[in-house]
């Protein structure tokens, strides 16, 4: 094969991808420049809300306000209404030993202006994963459970980010 033909074959995938409109994922554009995240009294602490704050701050496009007195200066307010982790038994052996669990992470939130105008009404997102359990590998299964929860949390953060980016007018 000639050098010219090899070069053309190597460039073909790049040209095909650029022609179809492919582009790498980038930080979303938001209609607001500052956000205040409120954890309601039913939510004591929220690792998910903390990850969401970090994700928004890392875009460099949104200022995450943390002081309670800054709520009136924020463009929007994100209320985290519910952040629950659930673990449900879905399978047992003939001897009654647990063989399978279902893990769930449930997030309910709303987005509003500081004046109270709803931009995103109460929305509930749910992620769930099934995983097998074996008591002889309990420590490994505990680590797997933590990893699954972390993965579901990250998925929910990305879903919330996309929903926040979909808001176009305040």
Secondary structure, DSSP 8 states (H G I E B T S, - for coil): --HHHHHHHHHHHHHHHHHTT---------S-SEEEEEE-TT-S--HHHHHHHHHHHHHSS-EEE-SGGGGGG-SEEEEEEEEEEEEEEEEE-TTS-EEEEEEEEEEEEEEE-TT--EEEEEEEEEEEEEEE--GGGHHHHHHHHHHHHHHHHHHHHHHHHHHHHH----
